[in-house]
Amino acid sequence: MGMNVGILCVCVVLFIAMEAMGVPTAAPTDQISENKNVLKKKRSVSRSRSRPIDHTFKLPIAQTSSSEGIVYVILIFCPLVVHDSKCRLTVASVELQNTGTSFANTVIDLGELHVMQASTFSKVWGAYESGPDDQGASVYEPTGLRYGYSMLGSYSQPNNKPLFGYVLAAKDISGSTTNGTLKPPVDYTLVSNTASVMVDQDSPLYIWLPIAPDGYHAVGHVVTTTQDKPSPDKVMCVRADLTEQCESSTWIWGSNDLNFYDVRPINRGSKAPGVRVGTFVAQNGGNTNPPSISCLKNLNSISQIMPNQTQIETLLHSYSPFLYLHPDEEYLPSSVNWFFSNGALLYKKGEESNPVPIEQNGTNLPQDPNNDGAYWLDLPVDDANKERVKQGNLQSAESYVHVKPMYGGTFTDIAMWVFYPFNGPAKAKIKFINVKLGKVGEHVGDWEHVTLRVSNLDGQLWHVYFSQHNGGSWVDASQLEFQMDNSSFDFPTQRPVVYASRHGHASYPHGGLHLLGKNGVGARDDTDKGSNVMDMGKYVLVSAEYLESEVKEPAWLNFFREWGPHVDYSLDDELKNVEKLLPGKLKDVFEKIIMGLPKELLGEEGPTGPKEKGNWNGDEV
């Protein structure tokens, strides 16, 4: 009895001490129940809130036939509210008849393996927190596959944009009963699950990696909402010779140590055979380790599944952007030939006093593939013509198109290059202060581009790349701004919009301020809709290597030297003049940010032409 009283006294003393120190104590049962109800209510509200992924992005088809038997595609942005778990993505196909090509034929033969795009999905799971914009992510399975086609893996995307994606499904056409191109897994291993992840979610998600038979690889995950392993015939593994190493790319979702990533072939370019499947990879931790799944590989000829010239014309008629220049832009684009015929000069090292005019199409430009500093281009010598040519000539401007295969020929990249005779001076934002950077950023000859990525399975535009100085970014078609083109009464169409930044001409999908820096300090890329608009549908096809002699490259394209001279000002002096205007604490921050900017933006020398860029044969970076 005495011991029990002692324990009781100790407990009372501890309780009083905990109260005095503010140490939390157990809540009453009714309070715990109330807290749980509040949490459930919050999560219920969170799930019922509309998100972009609740809408499906579509490019519906309106058709008009030409004499060549081609059905043209018309782009219309039409979000559709999805009320159930089955989501249909209607693709915009380019039907091609009697053209001698397999482009947009809905099926591609990779070598004893047919693949098709599956874009009809059934939702398996959703999370409503974490991920991009803290809106969560969703996971789907492809449904409604054609007869004989098998699922290769599940699809996932963030909830912060409309549902818009695909996964490849495959069919074995080898005829082999022992060494076919597809085989079911021998088992599954559990990669991870979300049961212990503290986010609002529909249910726990279990992510399984198929264990492939010897000589085969898994190219996607299978997901379930229970701990039961999937059926062996749920998914197929692919014969090893038809697979390629993958790498993680875009982050889809993650919480704690579990992350979902999009995957793509590690080797990419116009001659690389790797094929993106559209599946996702789940990784515990970051994306430093190689993905546990593979990509596909095309063993067949790529040229037969690429668009011919007539089909390229169709695609450009449908997808060519409108390029909006800033309202205060002084330096407009022009055609290359306008630049040449209005006084541009070719200089040779050691003979600077005797520059020569440039002939139309650059037929007198050096053609050897060297950038040795021996030659460069410049503006006219006299000041009046120099200032006039700097301003460009929008009426003559045209886009220069380079078409190349990507992802093993399952996609076509259409790079659309624009030439500006002059790149204007940069401007900086230092917290609340806007500062002109003197001559910083100025250079002669400015090449910019956007790239349209079109599926060779259905002719649909999936992504657009926006070049920005020495880099850029890919944007899904669902995130683009579109504008109606009424230039043809018989063929009205909506086409993407591109914004060119003031003076620097970097391209962006939306207007506004784009700051090249952080914490409110950096160079300004200002974009807005001015009255000057370039229709990039006015184009010249300058290169498509897979078409061989069908496309004749202009001589200027094979000029590998700089399109402008080295700058004749001191970058340090220009920056010091700016620093004099800044408060003491901002000087160091400003210098660190500015010196970290790419030399293309700082304007230390004229840029090289399109063919000298790494993305000419490679992927965009």
Protein Blocks (a to p, Z undefined) as FASTA:
>chain_A
ZZmmmmmmmmmmmmmmmmmnopacdddfklmmmmmmmmmmmmmmmmmpccfklpccdddd
dddddfkopacddddddddddfbfbdcddddddddehklpaehnlpacebhpacdddfbd
cdfbdcfeejehhlopaddddehiaehiacfbdcdddfkbccdddddddddfklpaklcc
bdcdfbdcdfbdcklpccddfbdcddddddddehiacfbdcddfbfbdcdfklpccddfk
lgccdddfbdfbdchjbccdddddfbgcjkbcbdcehiacddehdfkbccfbdcdddfbd
fklmpccfklmmmmmmmmoccddddfklcbdcddfklmmmnopacddehilmlccdddeh
hlmgcfbfcdehlaccdddfblklmmmmmnopfklgccddddddeehhpaccdddddddf
bdcdddddehjaccdehjgoiaghiaddddddddfklopafbdcddehjaccdddfklpc
cdddfkbmklgcddddddddehklpacfbecdddedeehiacdddddddfbdcdfkbccd
fbdfknmmmpccdfklmpcbdfbdcdfbdfklmmmmmmmmpcfklmmmmmmmmmmpcfkl
nopaccddfklpmklmmccZZ
